[in-house]
Amino acid sequence: DRYDEMLATNNVVPPVRTQKCETEHLRTLFEAASFDVVHASNTLDHHYDPEAAISEMVAVTRPGGVLIMSHKENEAENARYNGLHQFNFSMDGDEPMLWNRRVRSRVDDVLGSGAQRVHAERFVDPKGNAVIFLVYRKVAP
């Protein structure tokens, strides 16, 4: 709703309208293999089921398409699991990890055979935040 308000206030008509949807349920709005690029930035750590959200992202990406995930490192730990931050992204050596106090998963395992890692890195942004940046390519079934 806020995006629509901002667009209206600034007399902007986007070529594609923003649609509200929980990432865990992308296929309720979009057909499988609908997008060339699916991007999540600083969002999946807020989800109630980020593994399901990532699986849905894979499902709506076309074969050969790209999934990009960019999240601050260890947000839940840094926020002491208060508020929206309930999951962490981090790197264990060269392995991207998704975890909290109850579960610890390799992101590659969450994606399964549906996507292949292209790039994974930890970097520090200009504000001094450590960021986990991941790129995966969806493979043909």
For each residue, the residues with C-beta under 8 A, 3 or more apart:
1: 4 5 20
2: 5 6
3: 6 7 18
4: 1 7 8 17 18
5: 1 2 8 9
6: 2 3 9 10 12
7: 3 4 10 12 13 14
8: 4 5 11 12
9: 5 6
10: 6 7
11: 8
12: 6 7 8
13: 7
14: 7 17 18
15:
16:
17: 4 14
18: 3 4 14
19: 29
20: 1
21: 25 26 28 29
22: 25 47 53
23: 26 40 43 44 47 53 56 57
24: 47 48 49 52 53 56
25: 21 22 28 29 56
26: 21 23 29 30 53 56 57 59 60
27: 30 31 32 56 59 60
28: 21 25
29: 19 21 25 26
30: 26 27 34 35 60
31: 27 34 60
32: 27 59 60
33: 59 60 61 62 63 65
34: 30 31 60 62
35: 30 38 60 61 62 65
36: 61 62 65 66
37: 61 65 66 67 68
38: 35 57 60 61 65 66 67 68
39: 67 68 69 70
40: 23 43 44 53 57 68 69 70 71
41: 68 69 70 71
42: 45 70 71 72 75
43: 23 40 46 47 71
44: 23 40 47 50 53 54 69 71 87 89 98
45: 42 50 71 72 75 76 84 85 86 87 88 89
46: 43 84 85 86 87
47: 22 23 24 43 44 50 52 53 86 87
48: 24 86
49: 24 52 53
50: 44 45 47 53 54 87 98
51: 54 55 98 105 110
52: 24 47 49 55 56
53: 22 23 24 26 40 44 47 49 50 56 57
54: 44 50 51 57 58 67 69 98 107 110 111
55: 51 52 58 59 110 111 114
56: 23 24 25 26 27 52 53 59 60
57: 23 26 38 40 53 54 60 61 67
58: 54 55 61 67 111 114 115 136 138
59: 26 27 32 33 55 56 114
60: 26 27 30 31 32 33 34 35 38 56 57
61: 33 35 36 37 38 57 58 65 66 67 115 138
62: 33 34 35 36 65 138
63: 33 138 139 140 141
64: 137 138 140
65: 33 35 36 37 38 61 62 137 138
66: 36 37 38 61 118 135 136 137 138
67: 37 38 39 54 57 58 61 111 115 134 135 136 137 138
68: 37 38 39 40 41 133 134 135
69: 39 40 41 44 54 89 107 132 133 134 136
70: 39 40 41 42 131 132 133 134
71: 40 41 42 43 44 45 75 89 131 132
72: 42 45 75 78 89 129 130 131 132
73: 88 89 90 91 122 129 130 131 132
74: 77 78 88 89 90 130
75: 42 45 71 72 78 79 85 87 88 89
76: 45 79 81 85 86 87 88 100
77: 74 80 81 88
78: 72 74 75 85
79: 75 76 82 83 85
80: 77
81: 76 77 85 86 100 101
82: 79 85
83: 79
84: 45 46
85: 45 46 75 76 78 79 81 82
86: 45 46 47 48 76 81 100
87: 44 45 46 47 50 75 76 98 99 100
88: 45 73 74 75 76 77 97 98 99 100
89: 44 45 69 71 72 73 74 75 96 97 98 107 132 134
90: 73 74 96 97 99 122 132
91: 73 94 95 96 97 120 121 122 132
92: 95 97
93:
94: 91 120
95: 91 92 106 107 108 120
96: 89 90 91 106 107 108 117 120 132 134
97: 88 89 90 91 92 104 105 106 107
98: 44 50 51 54 87 88 89 104 105 106 107 110
99: 87 88 90 103 104 105
100: 76 81 86 87 88 103
101: 81
102:
103: 99 100
104: 97 98 99
105: 51 97 98 99 109 110
106: 95 96 97 98 109 110
107: 54 69 89 95 96 97 98 110 111 117 120 134
108: 95 96 111 117
109: 105 106 112
110: 51 54 55 98 105 106 107
111: 54 55 58 67 107 108 114 115 117 136
112: 109 115
113: 139
114: 55 58 59 111 138 139 141
115: 58 61 67 111 112 136 137 138 139
116: 136 137 139
117: 96 107 108 111 120 134 135 136
118: 66 135 136 137
119: 133 134 135
120: 91 94 95 96 107 117 132 133 134 135
121: 91 132 133
122: 73 90 91 130 131 132 133
123: 130 131 133
124: 128 129 130 131
125: 128 129 131
126:
127:
128: 124 125
129: 72 73 124 125
130: 72 73 74 122 123 124
131: 70 71 72 73 122 123 124 125
132: 69 70 71 72 73 89 90 91 96 120 121 122
133: 68 69 70 119 120 121 122 123
134: 67 68 69 70 89 96 107 117 119 120
135: 66 67 68 117 118 119 120
136: 58 66 67 69 111 115 116 117 118
137: 64 65 66 67 115 116 118
138: 58 61 62 63 64 65 66 67 114 115
139: 63 113 114 115 116
140: 63 64
141: 63 114
